[in-house]
C-alpha cells in the first residue's frame, strides 16, 4: 500500500488491475485503518479514472455473494447517493411502484452515509428483513415483485471499509460503486449519479455491457429525475436532455422533495406517499422515476411508463407490494 499511496500522492493514477488488488487486499485485512482512510481520501480530492473505477467494480463483483435471479428479468433502480440533497427515498419508492406495475425488481441498497436515511434505513424501519438466502429472496421477488439486497450481506469485502465510511460521513468512491455491484447481476438497470463526470464514466463502462440501462444526472445536482429542472439521461440507445414538460409536468421546488431530518421522518414520508397520501410533487417525482424504470425493462416510451407507474401508485398495487414484502419478512 505504501508504494500505491506514494504514487497517488504524486498525482499518478493506478491501473485497473492494481485498483482491483487494493480492494482484494482490503477484504483480506492487509491494511490498517489509517492506510484505508488515506486511500479513500485521495479520490475525494481528484477525479477517479475509468480504469480505476473498473478495477474497483471488478473486485467487488468477484468477491460478492452472488444471487441467481436470472429467471425474473429484474431491474435495479438505484442512485449513487452523495448528491447532498437529502431528498426522501425516491429510488426505493420508485422500486415498489415499478414492482406494483408487474416489473420485477432486485433492489440493491445500503444505509445512508452522506444523507439522513438510505434505502436500508427505511426498509429496516418498516420491518423488511435483510437476508442473503437465495430461496427467501426468490420468494420475495416472486410474491411481492421485489427483493431487497442489503449491500453488506453480499459484499464481505466492505466490512473493513464500512466503519471508516461511517466515521468520515462524506461520499467516497464507494458511493460511485454501489449501483454497479448488484450481486444478482440484473440485465436491466436505472442508475442515478451525483455528477456529470460520473455520468460520463458510467456511460463508458455500461456501453461495454449487455445490459438495458438508463443513467440519470439532474443538471442541478440530483442523482435521479428530480423535476426541479432538466436532467441528462444516457441509455444504451440514446443520449438526451429530459425536461419535466416532456411528461406534461410542472417544474417543482427543491423543498417539495425534502426527506426529513431523521430516519423516522423518512419512513413516515415513505409510508405516506406509498399509501396514496403524497403531495402532487412527491407523486410526480416517484412516478417519473418509476416510469423510466418500467420503460427501460419493457421497451416503451417514458410517457407510457409514467402512466403505468401512476396507476400502480393510485390503485394501491405499490402499497400491496410493500405489505407483501413486510409479511414475508415475518415468516
RAMO-V934638 format. One line per field, one symbol per residue. psi: psi as a letter, one per 20 degrees, with the letter a starting at -180 (. if undefined). burial: + if it has 9 or more other C-alpha atoms within 8 Angstrom, else -. A space follows every 50 residues. Layout:
BEGIN
psi->???
burial->???
END
This chain:
BEGIN
psi->hggggggghjkrrqrghggghggghghjkiqrghggggghhgiiirqqrg ggggggghghhhiroqpokhiilrqpoqqhajijilrrmghgghghgggh jjpqpnoprrqpgjrgorghgggghijpppqkoggghhgghghiiqqpno ghiimhiihihghggghgjrqaihhhhghikpijlqhpqoppqjqhghgg ggggghikrkqpqpppopijiqkroijibrqpppaihrproqqhhhjkqq qrqhiikqjrirhggghggggggijjjrrgggghghhgghhhgghghjlr qhgghgggggggghijhghhggggggghhi.
burial->----+-++-----+++-++++++++++---+---++++++++++-----+ +++++++++++-+++-+-+---+++++++++++--+++++++++++++++ +-+++++++++++++++++++++++--+-+++---+++++++-+++++++ +++++++++++--++-----+++-+++++-++++-+++++++++++-++- ++++++----+++++++++-++++++++++++++++-----+++--+--- ++----++++--+-+++-++-+++++-+--+++++++++++++++++--+ -++++++++++++--+++++++-+++--+--
END
